[in-house]
Amino acid sequence: MKKLSKLLSGDHDIEQFIGTLLRYGVVSASIVAFVGGILYLFVHGMEIMPDYSSFHSESASYTHLSGIIKGVISGKAREIIQLGVVILILTPIMRIVCSLFSFAIEKDRMYVIITFIVLCVILFSMFSGMKI
């Protein structure tokens, strides 16, 4: 823990690290979604317009993380686009996790507790299916 606190010696270093994390997260999510979109247009671009007069729910292949990963491995365009969305969603969550560690390094108990509560609420909302 002391090595990490020496590496990130001040608030400015932590802010720089978190800013870099956010930039890389957004850029990588954009690249992945763009590649998936290009692949989708290449494969499905000349198909006839689907019938939107009735609703058909989406399959689990790109609405669950396991289905997204399987689809990405097999090279399916929709799942690659969804992976870009997942990366984009994970970016601010990683920011909260990094903030939690930075507050812990600074031994700021109040902000550690507040950040931990925020992280728990977000994770509970994501995995329970409830919208808070």
C-alpha positions, 0 to 999 in steps of 0.5 A, spaced: 500 500 500 505 504 501 508 503 494 501 505 491 501 511 495 508 513 493 506 512 486 500 516 487 503 522 491 498 527 491 491 529 489 493 531 482 496 524 480 490 521 482 485 526 478 490 525 472 489 517 473 482 517 473 482 522 468 486 518 463 482 512 465 475 515 463 478 517 456 481 510 455 474 507 457 470 512 452 475 511 447 475 504 447 468 503 448 467 508 442 472 504 438 469 497 439 462 499 438 464 503 431 467 496 429 461 492 431 457 497 427 461 497 421 461 489 421 453 490 422 452 494 416 457 490 412 453 483 414 446 486 414 446 493 410 443 490 404 437 487 408 430 489 407 427 494 412 424 489 418 417 490 420 416 494 426 409 494 427 409 488 432 414 488 438 419 482 438 423 482 444 431 481 443 434 474 444 438 473 451 445 472 446 446 480 447 442 482 453 446 478 458 454 478 459 455 471 458 451 471 451 455 478 449 462 474 450 460 468 446 457 472 441 464 477 441 468 470 440 464 468 434 464 475 431 457 477 431 456 484 430 450 486 435 454 483 440 460 487 439 456 493 439 453 491 446 460 490 448 462 497 447 456 499 451 458 494 456 465 498 456 462 505 456 457 503 462 463 500 466 467 506 465 464 510 470 464 504 475 471 504 475 472 511 476 468 510 483 472 504 484 479 508 483 476 514 487 474 509 493 482 506 493 484 513 493 480 516 499 482 509 502 490 511 501 488 518 503 485 515 510 479 519 509 474 515 512 467 519 511 469 519 503 470 512 503 464 510 506 460 515 501 463 512 495 462 505 498 455 506 499 454 509 492 458 503 489 453 498 492 447 502 490 450 502 483 452 495 483 445 493 486 441 496 481 445 493 475 445 486 478 438 486 481 434 489 475 431 494 480 431 501 477 432 506 483 
